[in-house]
């Protein structure tokens, strides 16, 4: 099916491609982190109040959808962090 030469060549190519891969920063995640910190929260490493309220609103919506869909095993409690960034 494949000759030994082709197999060796393919292995060399795959090894070279693995070495050259670099992990780039995701600008969307960086922007989200900057937004969630807010202007006042940068110094204290805390989230801004609108970001906390939005996160809690999304949590409540997600839990309501799970309740309506009767997926009780996926329900979990909300972890309050008082604004401290935990990522």
Phi, psi and omega in degrees: 000295174245145176276163180297325179298315180296321180295315179297318179298317180295320178296320178297318179297318180292323178293321179293321182291329179290322182292326187275353181286133177236149181266115181269155177287144177268111183296334179294317180293319178297318180295320179295319178298316180297320180293316184291333176289321181075175182287314183286332186275358184294316184292322185266000179060043178239160178279156176283159183297316178300325179292321178294317180296319180294320179296317180293322178297316178296322177298312181299318179297316181298317181292322177297318179297320178294322178295315180295325179277001179057039177256069188291335182289342180268354180291143176211159181283157179275130180268108179279130182244001182056030175094349180289132182286129186247007181269000000 
